[in-house]
Amino acid sequence: MKKIVFVCLGNICRSPMAEFVMKNLTDQVIVESRATSAWEHGNPIHRGTQQIFKQYQIPYDSHKTSQKMNLETAEECDYIIGMDSQNVADLKKMLPSRLHTKIYPFAEESVPDPWYTGDFEETYRMVTEGCLAWKNRLV
């Protein structure tokens, strides 16, 4: 079974949204999420993302907290998926070059960070479309 990790800046908005949307779409892929920074380390999923989960009845782990990407997780995964182009660039700086072949953008268009935009609905729409594309690619 393939293992993927979605990665965004803080691991409280976009990447956990992608993690639980993907888990809701399929059980044929192992899914996790991480951050490129330690800014939000230990903090829970953003309340805006939690509201999206509740609104769209997406099961999620309410005890999940932000975790930074590390070498061990990167080595275990088949795909490391950055939610925007900056996340992809940061991942390539953080991880050894031998792992760069595992790093992919989530979609052609970067997913805007709702922590800054406040638009969790738009993020959810883009995450759902992207997760469906990844599911079709992997399953």
Phi and psi in radians as a Rosetta constraint file:
Dihedral C 1 N 2 CA 2 C 2 CIRCULARHARMONIC -1.247 0.35
Dihedral N 2 CA 2 C 2 N 3 CIRCULARHARMONIC 2.546 0.35
Dihedral C 2 N 3 CA 3 C 3 CIRCULARHARMONIC -2.100 0.35
Dihedral N 3 CA 3 C 3 N 4 CIRCULARHARMONIC 2.243 0.35
Dihedral C 3 N 4 CA 4 C 4 CIRCULARHARMONIC -2.186 0.35
Dihedral N 4 CA 4 C 4 N 5 CIRCULARHARMONIC 2.724 0.35
Dihedral C 4 N 5 CA 5 C 5 CIRCULARHARMONIC -2.352 0.35
Dihedral N 5 CA 5 C 5 N 6 CIRCULARHARMONIC 2.201 0.35
Dihedral C 5 N 6 CA 6 C 6 CIRCULARHARMONIC -1.567 0.35
Dihedral N 6 CA 6 C 6 N 7 CIRCULARHARMONIC 2.405 0.35
Dihedral C 6 N 7 CA 7 C 7 CIRCULARHARMONIC -2.305 0.35
Dihedral N 7 CA 7 C 7 N 8 CIRCULARHARMONIC 2.276 0.35
Dihedral C 7 N 8 CA 8 C 8 CIRCULARHARMONIC -2.306 0.35
Dihedral N 8 CA 8 C 8 N 9 CIRCULARHARMONIC -3.003 0.35
Dihedral C 8 N 9 CA 9 C 9 CIRCULARHARMONIC -1.117 0.35
Dihedral N 9 CA 9 C 9 N 10 CIRCULARHARMONIC -0.888 0.35
Dihedral C 9 N 10 CA 10 C 10 CIRCULARHARMONIC -1.964 0.35
Dihedral N 10 CA 10 C 10 N 11 CIRCULARHARMONIC -0.236 0.35
Dihedral C 10 N 11 CA 11 C 11 CIRCULARHARMONIC 1.086 0.35
Dihedral N 11 CA 11 C 11 N 12 CIRCULARHARMONIC 0.651 0.35
Dihedral C 11 N 12 CA 12 C 12 CIRCULARHARMONIC -2.216 0.35
Dihedral N 12 CA 12 C 12 N 13 CIRCULARHARMONIC -0.233 0.35
Dihedral C 12 N 13 CA 13 C 13 CIRCULARHARMONIC -2.113 0.35
Dihedral N 13 CA 13 C 13 N 14 CIRCULARHARMONIC -1.400 0.35
Dihedral C 13 N 14 CA 14 C 14 CIRCULARHARMONIC -1.223 0.35
Dihedral N 14 CA 14 C 14 N 15 CIRCULARHARMONIC -0.876 0.35
Dihedral C 14 N 15 CA 15 C 15 CIRCULARHARMONIC -1.191 0.35
Dihedral N 15 CA 15 C 15 N 16 CIRCULARHARMONIC -0.688 0.35
Dihedral C 15 N 16 CA 16 C 16 CIRCULARHARMONIC -1.196 0.35
Dihedral N 16 CA 16 C 16 N 17 CIRCULARHARMONIC -0.518 0.35
Dihedral C 16 N 17 CA 17 C 17 CIRCULARHARMONIC -1.086 0.35
Dihedral N 17 CA 17 C 17 N 18 CIRCULARHARMONIC -0.811 0.35
Dihedral C 17 N 18 CA 18 C 18 CIRCULARHARMONIC -1.121 0.35
Dihedral N 18 CA 18 C 18 N 19 CIRCULARHARMONIC -0.701 0.35
Dihedral C 18 N 19 CA 19 C 19 CIRCULARHARMONIC -0.999 0.35
Dihedral N 19 CA 19 C 19 N 20 CIRCULARHARMONIC -0.890 0.35
Dihedral C 19 N 20 CA 20 C 20 CIRCULARHARMONIC -1.416 0.35
Dihedral N 20 CA 20 C 20 N 21 CIRCULARHARMONIC -0.461 0.35
Dihedral C 20 N 21 CA 21 C 21 CIRCULARHARMONIC -1.131 0.35
Dihedral N 21 CA 21 C 21 N 22 CIRCULARHARMONIC -0.789 0.35
Dihedral C 21 N 22 CA 22 C 22 CIRCULARHARMONIC -1.134 0.35
Dihedral N 22 CA 22 C 22 N 23 CIRCULARHARMONIC -0.738 0.35
Dihedral C 22 N 23 CA 23 C 23 CIRCULARHARMONIC -1.083 0.35
Dihedral N 23 CA 23 C 23 N 24 CIRCULARHARMONIC -0.545 0.35
Dihedral C 23 N 24 CA 24 C 24 CIRCULARHARMONIC -1.293 0.35
Dihedral N 24 CA 24 C 24 N 25 CIRCULARHARMONIC -0.469 0.35
Dihedral C 24 N 25 CA 25 C 25 CIRCULARHARMONIC -1.453 0.35
Dihedral N 25 CA 25 C 25 N 26 CIRCULARHARMONIC -0.560 0.35
Dihedral C 25 N 26 CA 26 C 26 CIRCULARHARMONIC -2.732 0.35
Dihedral N 26 CA 26 C 26 N 27 CIRCULARHARMONIC 2.609 0.35
Dihedral C 26 N 27 CA 27 C 27 CIRCULARHARMONIC -1.957 0.35
Dihedral N 27 CA 27 C 27 N 28 CIRCULARHARMONIC 0.275 0.35
Dihedral C 27 N 28 CA 28 C 28 CIRCULARHARMONIC -1.686 0.35
Dihedral N 28 CA 28 C 28 N 29 CIRCULARHARMONIC 0.144 0.35
Dihedral C 28 N 29 CA 29 C 29 CIRCULARHARMONIC -2.410 0.35
Dihedral N 29 CA 29 C 29 N 30 CIRCULARHARMONIC 2.415 0.35
Dihedral C 29 N 30 CA 30 C 30 CIRCULARHARMONIC -1.501 0.35
Dihedral N 30 CA 30 C 30 N 31 CIRCULARHARMONIC 2.239 0.35
Dihedral C 30 N 31 CA 31 C 31 CIRCULARHARMONIC -2.227 0.35
Dihedral N 31 CA 31 C 31 N 32 CIRCULARHARMONIC 2.354 0.35
Dihedral C 31 N 32 CA 32 C 32 CIRCULARHARMONIC -2.372 0.35
Dihedral N 32 CA 32 C 32 N 33 CIRCULARHARMONIC 3.080 0.35
Dihedral C 32 N 33 CA 33 C 33 CIRCULARHARMONIC -2.526 0.35
Dihedral N 33 CA 33 C 33 N 34 CIRCULARHARMONIC 2.677 0.35
Dihedral C 33 N 34 CA 34 C 34 CIRCULARHARMONIC -2.590 0.35
Dihedral N 34 CA 34 C 34 N 35 CIRCULARHARMONIC 3.065 0.35
Dihedral C 34 N 35 CA 35 C 35 CIRCULARHARMONIC -2.021 0.35
Dihedral N 35 CA 35 C 35 N 36 CIRCULARHARMONIC 2.736 0.35
Dihedral C 35 N 36 CA 36 C 36 CIRCULARHARMONIC -1.547 0.35
Dihedral N 36 CA 36 C 36 N 37 CIRCULARHARMONIC -0.277 0.35
Dihedral C 36 N 37 CA 37 C 37 CIRCULARHARMONIC -2.129 0.35
Dihedral N 37 CA 37 C 37 N 38 CIRCULARHARMONIC 2.935 0.35
Dihedral C 37 N 38 CA 38 C 38 CIRCULARHARMONIC -1.802 0.35
Dihedral N 38 CA 38 C 38 N 39 CIRCULARHARMONIC 0.183 0.35
Dihedral C 38 N 39 CA 39 C 39 CIRCULARHARMONIC -0.956 0.35
Dihedral N 39 CA 39 C 39 N 40 CIRCULARHARMONIC -0.706 0.35
Dihedral C 39 N 40 CA 40 C 40 CIRCULARHARMONIC -1.858 0.35
Dihedral N 40 CA 40 C 40 N 41 CIRCULARHARMONIC 0.218 0.35
Dihedral C 40 N 41 CA 41 C 41 CIRCULARHARMONIC -0.835 0.35
Dihedral N 41 CA 41 C 41 N 42 CIRCULARHARMONIC 2.202 0.35
Dihedral C 41 N 42 CA 42 C 42 CIRCULARHARMONIC 1.470 0.35
Dihedral N 42 CA 42 C 42 N 43 CIRCULARHARMONIC -0.131 0.35
Dihedral C 42 N 43 CA 43 C 43 CIRCULARHARMONIC -1.414 0.35
Dihedral N 43 CA 43 C 43 N 44 CIRCULARHARMONIC 2.639 0.35
Dihedral C 43 N 44 CA 44 C 44 CIRCULARHARMONIC -1.299 0.35
Dihedral N 44 CA 44 C 44 N 45 CIRCULARHARMONIC 2.965 0.35
Dihedral C 44 N 45 CA 45 C 45 CIRCULARHARMONIC -0.999 0.35
Dihedral N 45 CA 45 C 45 N 46 CIRCULARHARMONIC 2.384 0.35
Dihedral C 45 N 46 CA 46 C 46 CIRCULARHARMONIC -0.957 0.35
Dihedral N 46 CA 46 C 46 N 47 CIRCULARHARMONIC 2.483 0.35
Dihedral C 46 N 47 CA 47 C 47 CIRCULARHARMONIC -1.063 0.35
Dihedral N 47 CA 47 C 47 N 48 CIRCULARHARMONIC -0.530 0.35
Dihedral C 47 N 48 CA 48 C 48 CIRCULARHARMONIC -1.142 0.35
Dihedral N 48 CA 48 C 48 N 49 CIRCULARHARMONIC -0.684 0.35
Dihedral C 48 N 49 CA 49 C 49 CIRCULARHARMONIC -1.214 0.35
Dihedral N 49 CA 49 C 49 N 50 CIRCULARHARMONIC -0.714 0.35
Dihedral C 49 N 50 CA 50 C 50 CIRCULARHARMONIC -1.072 0.35
Dihedral N 50 CA 50 C 50 N 51 CIRCULARHARMONIC -0.657 0.35
Dihedral C 50 N 51 CA 51 C 51 CIRCULARHARMONIC -1.124 0.35
Dihedral N 51 CA 51 C 51 N 52 CIRCULARHARMONIC -0.677 0.35
Dihedral C 51 N 52 CA 52 C 52 CIRCULARHARMONIC -1.080 0.35
Dihedral N 52 CA 52 C 52 N 53 CIRCULARHARMONIC -0.786 0.35
Dihedral C 52 N 53 CA 53 C 53 CIRCULARHARMONIC -1.014 0.35
Dihedral N 53 CA 53 C 53 N 54 CIRCULARHARMONIC -0.778 0.35
Dihedral C 53 N 54 CA 54 C 54 CIRCULARHARMONIC -1.188 0.35
Dihedral N 54 CA 54 C 54 N 55 CIRCULARHARMONIC -0.762 0.35
Dihedral C 54 N 55 CA 55 C 55 CIRCULARHARMONIC -1.060 0.35
Dihedral N 55 CA 55 C 55 N 56 CIRCULARHARMONIC -0.708 0.35
Dihedral C 55 N 56 CA 56 C 56 CIRCULARHARMONIC -1.771 0.35
Dihedral N 56 CA 56 C 56 N 57 CIRCULARHARMONIC 0.197 0.35
Dihedral C 56 N 57 CA 57 C 57 CIRCULARHARMONIC 0.939 0.35
Dihedral N 57 CA 57 C 57 N 58 CIRCULARHARMONIC 0.865 0.35
Dihedral C 57 N 58 CA 58 C 58 CIRCULARHARMONIC -1.748 0.35
Dihedral N 58 CA 58 C 58 N 59 CIRCULARHARMONIC 2.037 0.35
Dihedral C 58 N 59 CA 59 C 59 CIRCULARHARMONIC -1.095 0.35
Dihedral N 59 CA 59 C 59 N 60 CIRCULARHARMONIC 2.453 0.35
Dihedral C 59 N 60 CA 60 C 60 CIRCULARHARMONIC -2.644 0.35
Dihedral N 60 CA 60 C 60 N 61 CIRCULARHARMONIC 2.848 0.35
Dihedral C 60 N 61 CA 61 C 61 CIRCULARHARMONIC -1.566 0.35
Dihedral N 61 CA 61 C 61 N 62 CIRCULARHARMONIC 1.861 0.35
Dihedral C 61 N 62 CA 62 C 62 CIRCULARHARMONIC -1.240 0.35
Dihedral N 62 CA 62 C 62 N 63 CIRCULARHARMONIC -0.155 0.35
Dihedral C 62 N 63 CA 63 C 63 CIRCULARHARMONIC -1.710 0.35
Dihedral N 63 CA 63 C 63 N 64 CIRCULARHARMONIC -0.038 0.35
Dihedral C 63 N 64 CA 64 C 64 CIRCULARHARMONIC -1.122 0.35
Dihedral N 64 CA 64 C 64 N 65 CIRCULARHARMONIC 2.396 0.35
Dihedral C 64 N 65 CA 65 C 65 CIRCULARHARMONIC -2.203 0.35
Dihedral N 65 CA 65 C 65 N 66 CIRCULARHARMONIC 2.800 0.35
Dihedral C 65 N 66 CA 66 C 66 CIRCULARHARMONIC -1.080 0.35
Dihedral N 66 CA 66 C 66 N 67 CIRCULARHARMONIC 2.389 0.35
Dihedral C 66 N 67 CA 67 C 67 CIRCULARHARMONIC -2.348 0.35
Dihedral N 67 CA 67 C 67 N 68 CIRCULARHARMONIC 2.445 0.35
Dihedral C 67 N 68 CA 68 C 68 CIRCULARHARMONIC -1.431 0.35
Dihedral N 68 CA 68 C 68 N 69 CIRCULARHARMONIC 2.537 0.35
Dihedral C 68 N 69 CA 69 C 69 CIRCULARHARMONIC -1.038 0.35
Dihedral N 69 CA 69 C 69 N 70 CIRCULARHARMONIC 2.449 0.35
Dihedral C 69 N 70 CA 70 C 70 CIRCULARHARMONIC -2.389 0.35
Dihedral N 70 CA 70 C 70 N 71 CIRCULARHARMONIC 2.957 0.35
Dihedral C 70 N 71 CA 71 C 71 CIRCULARHARMONIC -1.080 0.35
Dihedral N 71 CA 71 C 71 N 72 CIRCULARHARMONIC -0.714 0.35
Dihedral C 71 N 72 CA 72 C 72 CIRCULARHARMONIC -1.040 0.35
Dihedral N 72 CA 72 C 72 N 73 CIRCULARHARMONIC -0.829 0.35
Dihedral C 72 N 73 CA 73 C 73 CIRCULARHARMONIC -1.087 0.35
Dihedral N 73 CA 73 C 73 N 74 CIRCULARHARMONIC -0.768 0.35
Dihedral C 73 N 74 CA 74 C 74 CIRCULARHARMONIC -1.054 0.35
Dihedral N 74 CA 74 C 74 N 75 CIRCULARHARMONIC -0.710 0.35
Dihedral C 74 N 75 CA 75 C 75 CIRCULARHARMONIC -1.216 0.35
Dihedral N 75 CA 75 C 75 N 76 CIRCULARHARMONIC -0.544 0.35
Dihedral C 75 N 76 CA 76 C 76 CIRCULARHARMONIC -1.331 0.35
Dihedral N 76 CA 76 C 76 N 77 CIRCULARHARMONIC -0.403 0.35
Dihedral C 76 N 77 CA 77 C 77 CIRCULARHARMONIC -1.537 0.35
Dihedral N 77 CA 77 C 77 N 78 CIRCULARHARMONIC 2.650 0.35
Dihedral C 77 N 78 CA 78 C 78 CIRCULARHARMONIC -1.537 0.35
Dihedral N 78 CA 78 C 78 N 79 CIRCULARHARMONIC -0.576 0.35
Dihedral C 78 N 79 CA 79 C 79 CIRCULARHARMONIC -2.367 0.35
Dihedral N 79 CA 79 C 79 N 80 CIRCULARHARMONIC 2.313 0.35
Dihedral C 79 N 80 CA 80 C 80 CIRCULARHARMONIC -2.010 0.35
Dihedral N 80 CA 80 C 80 N 81 CIRCULARHARMONIC 1.981 0.35
Dihedral C 80 N 81 CA 81 C 81 CIRCULARHARMONIC -2.002 0.35
Dihedral N 81 CA 81 C 81 N 82 CIRCULARHARMONIC 1.942 0.35
Dihedral C 81 N 82 CA 82 C 82 CIRCULARHARMONIC -1.449 0.35
Dihedral N 82 CA 82 C 82 N 83 CIRCULARHARMONIC 2.337 0.35
Dihedral C 82 N 83 CA 83 C 83 CIRCULARHARMONIC -1.289 0.35
Dihedral N 83 CA 83 C 83 N 84 CIRCULARHARMONIC -0.377 0.35
Dihedral C 83 N 84 CA 84 C 84 CIRCULARHARMONIC -2.525 0.35
Dihedral N 84 CA 84 C 84 N 85 CIRCULARHARMONIC 3.015 0.35
Dihedral C 84 N 85 CA 85 C 85 CIRCULARHARMONIC -1.123 0.35
Dihedral N 85 CA 85 C 85 N 86 CIRCULARHARMONIC -0.570 0.35
Dihedral C 85 N 86 CA 86 C 86 CIRCULARHARMONIC -1.190 0.35
Dihedral N 86 CA 86 C 86 N 87 CIRCULARHARMONIC -0.665 0.35
Dihedral C 86 N 87 CA 87 C 87 CIRCULARHARMONIC -1.073 0.35
Dihedral N 87 CA 87 C 87 N 88 CIRCULARHARMONIC -0.735 0.35
Dihedral C 87 N 88 CA 88 C 88 CIRCULARHARMONIC -1.081 0.35
Dihedral N 88 CA 88 C 88 N 89 CIRCULARHARMONIC -0.814 0.35
Dihedral C 88 N 89 CA 89 C 89 CIRCULARHARMONIC -1.079 0.35
Dihedral N 89 CA 89 C 89 N 90 CIRCULARHARMONIC -0.743 0.35
Dihedral C 89 N 90 CA 90 C 90 CIRCULARHARMONIC -1.116 0.35
Dihedral N 90 CA 90 C 90 N 91 CIRCULARHARMONIC -0.709 0.35
Dihedral C 90 N 91 CA 91 C 91 CIRCULARHARMONIC -1.064 0.35
Dihedral N 91 CA 91 C 91 N 92 CIRCULARHARMONIC -0.688 0.35
Dihedral C 91 N 92 CA 92 C 92 CIRCULARHARMONIC -1.201 0.35
Dihedral N 92 CA 92 C 92 N 93 CIRCULARHARMONIC -0.478 0.35
Dihedral C 92 N 93 CA 93 C 93 CIRCULARHARMONIC -1.364 0.35
Dihedral N 93 CA 93 C 93 N 94 CIRCULARHARMONIC -0.616 0.35
Dihedral C 93 N 94 CA 94 C 94 CIRCULARHARMONIC -1.334 0.35
Dihedral N 94 CA 94 C 94 N 95 CIRCULARHARMONIC -0.600 0.35
Dihedral C 94 N 95 CA 95 C 95 CIRCULARHARMONIC -1.865 0.35
Dihedral N 95 CA 95 C 95 N 96 CIRCULARHARMONIC 2.617 0.35
Dihedral C 95 N 96 CA 96 C 96 CIRCULARHARMONIC -1.089 0.35
Dihedral N 96 CA 96 C 96 N 97 CIRCULARHARMONIC 2.633 0.35
Dihedral C 96 N 97 CA 97 C 97 CIRCULARHARMONIC -1.021 0.35
Dihedral N 97 CA 97 C 97 N 98 CIRCULARHARMONIC -0.480 0.35
Dihedral C 97 N 98 CA 98 C 98 CIRCULARHARMONIC -1.102 0.35
Dihedral N 98 CA 98 C 98 N 99 CIRCULARHARMONIC -0.323 0.35
Dihedral C 98 N 99 CA 99 C 99 CIRCULARHARMONIC -1.739 0.35
Dihedral N 99 CA 99 C 99 N 100 CIRCULARHARMONIC -0.062 0.35
Dihedral C 99 N 100 CA 100 C 100 CIRCULARHARMONIC -1.099 0.35
Dihedral N 100 CA 100 C 100 N 101 CIRCULARHARMONIC -0.431 0.35
Dihedral C 100 N 101 CA 101 C 101 CIRCULARHARMONIC -1.212 0.35
Dihedral N 101 CA 101 C 101 N 102 CIRCULARHARMONIC -0.241 0.35
Dihedral C 101 N 102 CA 102 C 102 CIRCULARHARMONIC -1.561 0.35
Dihedral N 102 CA 102 C 102 N 103 CIRCULARHARMONIC -0.197 0.35
Dihedral C 102 N 103 CA 103 C 103 CIRCULARHARMONIC -1.562 0.35
Dihedral N 103 CA 103 C 103 N 104 CIRCULARHARMONIC 2.234 0.35
Dihedral C 103 N 104 CA 104 C 104 CIRCULARHARMONIC -2.378 0.35
Dihedral N 104 CA 104 C 104 N 105 CIRCULARHARMONIC 2.631 0.35
Dihedral C 104 N 105 CA 105 C 105 CIRCULARHARMONIC -1.317 0.35
Dihedral N 105 CA 105 C 105 N 106 CIRCULARHARMONIC 2.559 0.35
Dihedral C 105 N 106 CA 106 C 106 CIRCULARHARMONIC -1.044 0.35
Dihedral N 106 CA 106 C 106 N 107 CIRCULARHARMONIC -0.757 0.35
Dihedral C 106 N 107 CA 107 C 107 CIRCULARHARMONIC -2.658 0.35
Dihedral N 107 CA 107 C 107 N 108 CIRCULARHARMONIC 2.996 0.35
Dihedral C 107 N 108 CA 108 C 108 CIRCULARHARMONIC -1.047 0.35
Dihedral N 108 CA 108 C 108 N 109 CIRCULARHARMONIC -0.670 0.35
Dihedral C 108 N 109 CA 109 C 109 CIRCULARHARMONIC -1.762 0.35
Dihedral N 109 CA 109 C 109 N 110 CIRCULARHARMONIC 2.284 0.35
Dihedral C 109 N 110 CA 110 C 110 CIRCULARHARMONIC -1.063 0.35
Dihedral N 110 CA 110 C 110 N 111 CIRCULARHARMONIC 2.492 0.35
Dihedral C 110 N 111 CA 111 C 111 CIRCULARHARMONIC -1.507 0.35
Dihedral N 111 CA 111 C 111 N 112 CIRCULARHARMONIC 2.049 0.35
Dihedral C 111 N 112 CA 112 C 112 CIRCULARHARMONIC -1.099 0.35
Dihedral N 112 CA 112 C 112 N 113 CIRCULARHARMONIC 2.530 0.35
Dihedral C 112 N 113 CA 113 C 113 CIRCULARHARMONIC -1.391 0.35
Dihedral N 113 CA 113 C 113 N 114 CIRCULARHARMONIC 1.998 0.35
Dihedral C 113 N 114 CA 114 C 114 CIRCULARHARMONIC -1.227 0.35
Dihedral N 114 CA 114 C 114 N 115 CIRCULARHARMONIC -0.222 0.35
Dihedral C 114 N 115 CA 115 C 115 CIRCULARHARMONIC -1.077 0.35
Dihedral N 115 CA 115 C 115 N 116 CIRCULARHARMONIC -0.598 0.35
Dihedral C 115 N 116 CA 116 C 116 CIRCULARHARMONIC -1.603 0.35
Dihedral N 116 CA 116 C 116 N 117 CIRCULARHARMONIC -0.725 0.35
Dihedral C 116 N 117 CA 117 C 117 CIRCULARHARMONIC -1.453 0.35
Dihedral N 117 CA 117 C 117 N 118 CIRCULARHARMONIC -0.480 0.35
Dihedral C 117 N 118 CA 118 C 118 CIRCULARHARMONIC 1.346 0.35
Dihedral N 118 CA 118 C 118 N 119 CIRCULARHARMONIC -0.007 0.35
Dihedral C 118 N 119 CA 119 C 119 CIRCULARHARMONIC -1.732 0.35
Dihedral N 119 CA 119 C 119 N 120 CIRCULARHARMONIC 1.381 0.35
Dihedral C 119 N 120 CA 120 C 120 CIRCULARHARMONIC -1.222 0.35
Dihedral N 120 CA 120 C 120 N 121 CIRCULARHARMONIC -0.484 0.35
Dihedral C 120 N 121 CA 121 C 121 CIRCULARHARMONIC -1.121 0.35
Dihedral N 121 CA 121 C 121 N 122 CIRCULARHARMONIC -0.807 0.35
Dihedral C 121 N 122 CA 122 C 122 CIRCULARHARMONIC -1.101 0.35
Dihedral N 122 CA 122 C 122 N 123 CIRCULARHARMONIC -0.745 0.35
Dihedral C 122 N 123 CA 123 C 123 CIRCULARHARMONIC -1.065 0.35
Dihedral N 123 CA 123 C 123 N 124 CIRCULARHARMONIC -0.773 0.35
Dihedral C 123 N 124 CA 124 C 124 CIRCULARHARMONIC -1.058 0.35
Dihedral N 124 CA 124 C 124 N 125 CIRCULARHARMONIC -0.748 0.35
Dihedral C 124 N 125 CA 125 C 125 CIRCULARHARMONIC -1.039 0.35
Dihedral N 125 CA 125 C 125 N 126 CIRCULARHARMONIC -0.827 0.35
Dihedral C 125 N 126 CA 126 C 126 CIRCULARHARMONIC -1.186 0.35
Dihedral N 126 CA 126 C 126 N 127 CIRCULARHARMONIC -0.682 0.35
Dihedral C 126 N 127 CA 127 C 127 CIRCULARHARMONIC -1.137 0.35
Dihedral N 127 CA 127 C 127 N 128 CIRCULARHARMONIC -0.746 0.35
Dihedral C 127 N 128 CA 128 C 128 CIRCULARHARMONIC -1.082 0.35
Dihedral N 128 CA 128 C 128 N 129 CIRCULARHARMONIC -0.814 0.35
Dihedral C 128 N 129 CA 129 C 129 CIRCULARHARMONIC -1.054 0.35
Dihedral N 129 CA 129 C 129 N 130 CIRCULARHARMONIC -0.787 0.35
Dihedral C 129 N 130 CA 130 C 130 CIRCULARHARMONIC -1.142 0.35
Dihedral N 130 CA 130 C 130 N 131 CIRCULARHARMONIC -0.724 0.35
Dihedral C 130 N 131 CA 131 C 131 CIRCULARHARMONIC -1.147 0.35
Dihedral N 131 CA 131 C 131 N 132 CIRCULARHARMONIC -0.658 0.35
Dihedral C 131 N 132 CA 132 C 132 CIRCULARHARMONIC -1.090 0.35
Dihedral N 132 CA 132 C 132 N 133 CIRCULARHARMONIC -0.721 0.35
Dihedral C 132 N 133 CA 133 C 133 CIRCULARHARMONIC -1.123 0.35
Dihedral N 133 CA 133 C 133 N 134 CIRCULARHARMONIC -0.762 0.35
Dihedral C 133 N 134 CA 134 C 134 CIRCULARHARMONIC -1.148 0.35
Dihedral N 134 CA 134 C 134 N 135 CIRCULARHARMONIC -0.684 0.35
Dihedral C 134 N 135 CA 135 C 135 CIRCULARHARMONIC -1.044 0.35
Dihedral N 135 CA 135 C 135 N 136 CIRCULARHARMONIC -0.820 0.35
Dihedral C 135 N 136 CA 136 C 136 CIRCULARHARMONIC -1.087 0.35
Dihedral N 136 CA 136 C 136 N 137 CIRCULARHARMONIC -0.593 0.35
Dihedral C 136 N 137 CA 137 C 137 CIRCULARHARMONIC -1.253 0.35
Dihedral N 137 CA 137 C 137 N 138 CIRCULARHARMONIC -0.640 0.35
Dihedral C 137 N 138 CA 138 C 138 CIRCULARHARMONIC -1.703 0.35
Dihedral N 138 CA 138 C 138 N 139 CIRCULARHARMONIC -0.458 0.35
